[in-house]
Amino acid sequence: MPQTQKRLAELLNKANDLPLTPGVYIMKDKNAPSFVLHVSDFHLSESQHELDYAYAALRKIAIELKQKEIKVDYLIHTGDVINSSDLYQKAAELSSLGAEYFREDSVGREVRHIFMAEEFEHKAADEEKAEFNSTLQRLTTERFSAAERVIKNFISDLNISLGNVVICSGNHDVLRFVPLKEES
């Protein structure tokens, strides 16, 4: 077996001996100069309950790593930082949109008004779209601000430099405005 394959097998065996927290994958070599922690898909919102849960879960990971005397040198987050699945609905509800852009959906006795984004995009006036886009941007900014607080707290708990953090955003982290009509 070539030397590099043998060394990789040794590293993987050491990593397999460590109990892992679900969703956190680690590899540690006592002779290695650096340790990388990779986390993924936080899907954070502005919900205080969700933020409190994220703070507690990430703090638990940091404490567990410290107890095992694992000093994290680099943090990599891949995937979705925020949960954006409900942002269009929230922006529509907070904007002054007409009833024609919502459909009723009954779940048991509850009646919900579901935003019809495609209908809105094709039929709404530019003023309505501009208001919607402004609300969407505000909500997204608020959500990213909440996520930033959670992530910075985690970085602080890990005691690592911001320069040693890499965040690769996911598809839910991309803000997609409703296009306005092009002026001729």
Salt bridges, closest charged atoms under 4 A:
GLU10 OE1 - ARG7 NH1 3.16
ASP29 OD2 - ARG7 NH2 2.02
ASP29 OD1 - LYS14 NZ 3.47
ASP41 OD1 - HIS43 NE2 3.60
GLU46 OE2 - LYS90 NZ 2.64
GLU46 OE1 - ARG143 NE 2.63
ASP80 OD2 - HIS43 NE2 3.47
ASP80 OD2 - HIS172 ND1 3.22
ASP86 OD2 - LYS90 NZ 3.80
ASP86 OD1 - ARG143 NH1 2.68
GLU104 OE2 - HIS113 NE2 3.54
GLU119 OE2 - LYS123 NZ 2.66
GLU142 OE2 - ARG138 NH1 3.16
GLU148 OE2 - LYS152 NZ 3.15
ASP157 OD1 - ARG59 NH2 3.03
